[in-house]
Amino acid sequence: MKKALIFIIVLAITIYGLIYVLKNNNDQSVKVLSPKTGDVVVIGSIQKIEWETKNIPESYKISVSIRRIPPPPLQEEGQEFDPIIFINLPNTGSHEWTVSNMYPEGNYILDITSYASIPITNPISGESEQFIIKKANVIGGDRDSEGCLISAGYAFSKDVGACIRAFDMTPDIMKAAKMAVNYIGRSYALTVVSFNSYEEFGSYDIMFERGEERVKQTVYIKNNKVQSVSASLECHDSPKYFVIEKSLTDSVGSDILIKYKTNLNQIMPCVYKVENEDFELKNVSAEYFLAFTDNFLLLDSGTAPPPRELIVYDLNSRKKVFTDLYRGPVTQIGDNITYLSVTSEKVTTKNCPSLSEYTADGLGAVIMSKITVNLSTLTKKDLGQKECFSTQ
């Protein structure tokens, strides 16, 4: 009797366990975590697609496809774009996506599918929440809002923290670039322009350009640790002055050394060595050389997108004589400079047609007016040309 009872208990446990296993094996799913409802994905940007799977073998592969949903109305004939974004990805839970310009602006959904092999049989799929794809809000000509050069193929990577060309970079290079950015600090238009990798484990050189002035900086990594940062020198010549600009290794900005020529034909070496008659400006708030006039030195200050601070030094008195919030380009004739200056004018949809769009993107707005400044007399002349720009 006892043996029969034990047999029945064991059988019941076995059946229950089998039912539990079968139930859970059948409860396979894919859940898309990102993008989320209302996310705005900018064409040319790098987005991280994220998902999680349940009860799916590690060996299964992942494919990602995209479809547009109205509004606006869908194209009735032909194919608007290639719906397949990725295929045969490992099931790692995330993958970076450089958003192609083949997608029209509109509302989209991603479909993520897990499968054992190709041809695909018994796929397990999940779809994302609805998100938006839109064109980049180009600021300052060829740069986007993060300062990335669009025409050169650069896009901002939130993960790396800089402008990169993702198609040029392996995951290891991206990891090294992120490490370098964390070391030197993020700033406007920080761009990974080139890199080297070596056979020695974890050894890389990551070359950056920073700001619209494109100041160069190189971070050296060994054994996956930053070893050093080089300070690059940029030299600028004029008939009366010679400037050596030394980028800082431990922060943004540069030290600037002004040398005074004794004759118009004097040639000076591009060497940062302070001598008796020199005028040295130590970095305070991320200053960079901008331009010379006949008797003045113009500096750009700050790391944020425009408008930034314009600083002017009188090279005869060696004193700061003028500051303003500006947007380039700055044109110069003699000691007169022309640029866009921030006004106190209230921003409305009437003087800023894109105000609603800026606000929807979480941006501010400012009215700027083109002015000419005579630096000898420090007088301004408003040229009557006004524009509205987004601000961060």
C-alpha positions in Angstrom: 0.0 0.0 0.0 2.8 2.4 0.9 4.7 1.6 -2.3 1.5 2.4 -4.3 1.1 5.7 -2.5 4.7 6.6 -3.0 4.4 5.7 -6.7 1.3 7.9 -7.1 3.0 10.9 -5.3 6.1 10.6 -7.6 4.0 10.3 -10.7 2.0 13.4 -9.6 5.1 15.4 -9.1 6.6 14.3 -12.4 3.4 15.2 -14.3 3.2 18.6 -12.5 6.9 19.3 -13.3 6.3 18.3 -17.0 3.3 20.6 -17.2 5.3 23.4 -15.6 8.2 23.0 -18.0 6.0 22.8 -21.1 4.0 25.8 -20.0 7.1 27.9 -19.4 8.7 26.8 -22.6 5.6 27.8 -24.5 5.6 31.1 -22.6 8.3 32.6 -24.9 8.2 36.3 -25.6 10.1 39.3 -26.9 9.5 42.7 -25.2 10.8 45.9 -26.8 12.1 48.3 -24.2 13.3 51.2 -26.4 12.2 53.2 -28.3 9.3 54.2 -26.2 6.0 56.1 -26.8 6.7 59.6 -28.0 10.4 59.2 -28.4 11.7 61.5 -31.1 14.4 59.8 -33.2 16.5 62.2 -35.4 17.6 61.1 -38.8 21.4 60.7 -38.7 21.5 60.1 -35.0 22.6 57.0 -33.2 19.9 55.3 -31.2 20.1 52.3 -28.9 17.4 49.7 -29.5 16.8 47.6 -26.4 14.7 44.5 -25.8 14.4 41.6 -23.4 13.5 38.0 -24.1 11.8 35.3 -22.0 12.4 31.5 -22.2 14.3 31.9 -25.5 17.6 30.0 -26.0 20.8 32.0 -26.0 21.6 30.6 -29.5 18.6 32.2 -31.1 19.2 35.2 -33.3 17.5 38.6 -33.5 16.1 40.6 -36.5 14.9 44.1 -36.3 12.5 45.7 -38.9 10.6 49.0 -39.1 7.2 50.0 -40.4 5.6 53.4 -40.7 2.0 54.1 -39.5 -0.2 57.0 -40.4 -0.5 59.9 -40.2 0.8 61.0 -42.6 -0.8 58.7 -45.2 1.2 55.7 -46.3 2.5 55.3 -49.8 0.0 53.4 -51.8 2.3 51.9 -54.4 5.9 50.6 -54.2 8.1 50.4 -51.2 9.0 53.6 -49.3 12.1 52.1 -47.7 13.8 48.9 -46.8 11.9 47.6 -43.8 14.8 45.4 -42.5 17.2 47.2 -40.2 19.2 44.2 -38.8 19.2 40.5 -39.2 21.1 37.7 -37.4 22.0 39.8 -34.4 23.1 38.0 -31.2 20.5 38.2 -28.5 22.4 40.7 -26.3 19.4 42.8 -25.4 20.6 46.0 -27.2 22.1 47.2 -30.4 23.0 50.7 -31.7 21.2 51.9 -34.8 22.3 54.8 -37.1 19.0 56.2 -38.3 19.1 56.3 -42.1 17.8 59.3 -44.1 15.7 57.0 -46.2 12.9 57.1 -43.7 10.3 59.9 -44.3 9.3 61.9 -41.2 6.4 60.3 -39.4 5.3 57.7 -36.9 7.0 54.3 -36.7 7.1 51.0 -34.9 9.9 48.5 -34.6 9.4 44.8 -34.8 11.9 42.6 -33.1 11.9 38.9 -33.9 13.8 36.0 -32.3 14.4 32.8 -34.3 16.5 29.7 -34.3 17.9 29.9 -37.9 17.2 31.0 -41.4 14.9 30.2 -43.1 12.8 31.5 -40.2 10.3 29.1 -38.6 8.3 29.5 -35.5 9.4 33.1 -34.9 8.8 34.9 -31.5 8.1 38.6 -32.0 7.4 41.8 -30.2 6.8 45.3 -31.3 7.9 48.7 -29.9 5.7 51.5 -28.8 5.0 54.2 -31.3 7.8 56.7 -31.8 8.6 59.6 -34.2 11.3 60.0 -36.8 12.2 63.5 -37.9 14.9 65.4 -39.6 17.7 67.0 -37.7 17.3 70.6 -36.6 20.4 71.9 -38.2 22.1 74.8 -36.3 24.9 76.8 -37.7 24.9 75.6 -41.3 26.3 72.1 -41.5 26.3 71.2 -37.8 23.4 69.6 -35.9 22.4 70.7 -32.4 25.3 68.7 -30.8 27.8 70.3 -33.2 28.3 67.2 -35.3 29.3 67.8 -39.0 26.4 66.2 -40.9 27.9 66.3 -44.4 31.0 64.5 -43.1 28.8 61.6 -41.9 29.1 62.3 -38.1 26.2 61.8 -35.7 26.1 62.2 -31.9 26.3 59.0 -29.9 24.7 59.3 -26.5 26.6 56.2 -25.3 30.0 57.6 -26.4 29.2 61.2 -25.6 30.7 62.6 -28.8 30.2 62.9 -32.6 31.2 59.7 -34.3 30.9 57.8 -37.5 29.5 54.5 -36.2 30.1 52.6 -39.4 33.9 53.2 -39.0 34.1 51.9 -35.4 34.1 48.5 -33.8 32.5 47.9 -30.4 36.0 47.9 -28.8 36.9 51.3 -30.4 33.5 52.7 -29.2 34.3 51.5 -25.7 37.7 53.1 -25.8 36.3 56.4 -27.2 33.7 56.5 -24.4 36.5 56.0 -21.9 38.4 58.8 -23.4 35.4 61.2 -23.4 34.7 60.4 -19.8 38.3 61.4 -19.0 38.6 64.7 -20.9 34.9 65.7 -20.5 32.1 66.3 -22.9 31.7 69.5 -24.8 30.0 71.0 -27.9 31.2 69.5 -31.2 33.5 67.0 -29.5 34.3 64.7 -32.4 36.2 61.4 -32.7 38.1 62.1 -35.9 40.5 59.1 -36.0 41.8 56.3 -33.9 44.5 53.6 -33.7 44.3 50.2 -32.1 47.3 48.0 -31.3 47.9 44.3 -30.8 48.7 44.9 -27.1 45.6 44.3 -25.1 43.4 47.4 -24.5 45.7 49.8 -26.3 44.3 52.7 -28.4 44.9 56.2 -29.5 41.7 58.3 -29.8 42.0 61.5 -31.7 39.5 64.3 -31.1 38.5 67.7 -32.4 36.7 70.0 -30.0 34.5 72.9 -30.8 33.9 74.8 -34.0 37.5 75.8 -33.8 38.4 72.1 -34.2 41.1 72.1 -31.5 42.9 68.8 -31.6 43.5 66.4 -28.7 44.7 62.9 -28.5 44.0 60.4 -25.7 46.4 57.5 -25.2 44.9 54.3 -23.7 46.8 51.2 -22.5 45.5 48.1 -20.8 42.0 49.8 -21.1 43.2 52.7 -18.9 43.9 56.3 -20.0 47.6 56.8 -19.8 48.0 60.4 -21.0 46.5 63.2 -23.1 48.5 65.2 -25.6 48.2 69.0 -25.7 48.1 70.1 -29.3 49.4 73.4 -30.5 47.6 75.6 -33.0 49.5 78.7 -34.3 47.9 81.8 -35.8 49.8 84.5 -37.7 49.0 88.1 -38.5 51.2 91.0 -39.7 51.7 92.3 -36.2 51.1 89.3 -33.9 51.7 85.6 -33.5 49.5 83.4 -31.3 50.3 79.9 -30.0 47.2 78.1 -28.7 47.8 75.1 -26.4 44.8 72.9 -25.8 44.5 71.7 -22.2 45.0 68.0 -21.4 42.8 67.8 -18.2 39.9 70.1 -19.2 38.3 72.0 -22.0 39.8 75.2 -23.3 43.3 76.4 -24.1 46.1 78.6 -22.9 46.9 81.4 -25.3 50.3 83.0 -25.8 50.5 86.2 -27.9 53.9 87.3 -29.2 54.5 90.8 -30.7 56.4 91.0 -33.9 59.2 93.5 -34.4 58.7 93.6 -38.1 56.1 92.5 -40.6 58.3 89.8 -42.1 59.3 88.2 -38.8 58.8 84.4 -38.7 58.2 82.8 -35.3 58.3 79.1 -34.3 55.2 77.4 -33.2 56.5 76.7 -29.7 54.8 77.6 -26.5 57.5 79.3 -24.6 56.7 82.4 -22.5 59.3 85.2 -22.9 59.6 88.7 -21.5 57.5 90.7 -23.9 54.8 88.1 -24.4 51.1 88.4 -23.3 49.8 85.1 -21.9 46.1 84.3 -21.3 45.5 81.3 -19.1 42.3 79.4 -19.7 39.4 80.4 -17.4 36.1 79.3 -19.0 37.0 77.1 -22.0 38.5 79.9 -24.2 39.6 79.3 -27.8 41.3 81.5 -30.4 38.7 82.9 -32.8 40.3 85.7 -34.9 42.6 88.7 -35.1 41.7 92.2 -36.2 44.3 94.9 -36.7 44.7 95.6 -33.0 42.5 93.2 -31.2 42.3 89.5 -30.3 38.9 87.7 -30.4 38.3 84.6 -28.3 35.4 82.1 -28.2 34.4 81.1 -24.6 32.3 78.1 -23.5 31.4 74.5 -24.5 27.7 74.7 -25.1 26.1 75.2 -28.5 25.7 78.8 -29.7 25.2 81.4 -28.6 28.5 81.5 -26.7 30.6 84.3 -25.3 32.7 86.5 -27.5 35.7 88.0 -25.7 37.8 90.8 -27.1 41.3 91.9 -25.9 43.0 95.1 -26.9 46.5 93.9 -27.8 48.0 97.3 -27.2 46.7 97.8 -23.6 46.6 94.0 -23.0 43.1 94.3 -21.4 39.8 92.7 -22.0 37.6 95.5 -23.5 34.4 93.8 -24.9 32.2 90.8 -24.4 28.9 89.7 -26.0 26.8 86.6 -26.6 27.3 85.8 -30.3 26.8 83.3 -33.1 29.2 82.9 -35.9 30.5 83.4 -38.5 32.4 86.5 -37.5 33.6 88.6 -40.3 36.3 91.2 -39.9 37.4 94.4 -41.7 40.1 96.3 -40.0 39.0 96.7 -36.4 35.3 96.2 -37.3 33.6 92.9 -36.7 30.2 91.7 -37.8 28.2 88.8 -36.3 24.8 87.7 -34.9 24.2 89.1 -31.4 21.6 88.0 -28.8 18.7 90.5 -28.4 16.3 91.0 -25.5 13.3 90.8 -27.9 10.6 88.5 -26.6 10.2 85.3 -28.7 6.8 84.6 -30.2 5.4 82.5 -32.9 5.2 85.6 -35.0 9.0 86.4 -34.9 10.0 82.8 -34.6 7.8 80.5 -36.8 9.7 77.4 -35.5 9.0 78.2 -31.8 6.5 75.4 -31.3 8.9 72.9 -32.9 11.8 74.0 -30.6 9.6 73.8 -27.5 8.4 70.3 -28.5 12.0 69.2 -28.6 12.7 70.7 -25.2 14.7 73.6 -26.6 14.5 77.3 -25.9 14.7 80.1 -28.5 16.3 83.4 -28.9 16.1 86.3 -31.4 19.5 87.3 -32.7 20.3 90.4 -34.8 23.3 91.0 -37.1 25.5 93.8 -35.8 28.8 95.5 -36.6 31.0 96.6 -33.7 33.8 99.1 -34.1 36.3 97.8 -31.6 38.3 101.1 -31.6 35.3 103.0 -30.3 33.3 100.1 -28.9 30.2 101.3 -30.7 27.5 98.9 -32.1 25.5 99.3 -35.3 22.4 97.1 -35.7 22.1 96.0 -39.4 18.4 95.2 -39.0 18.7 91.5 -40.0 17.0 89.3 -37.3 16.7 85.6 -37.0 15.3 83.1 -34.5 17.5 80.2 -33.3 17.0 77.3 -30.9 19.0 77.2 -27.7 19.8 74.5 -25.1 
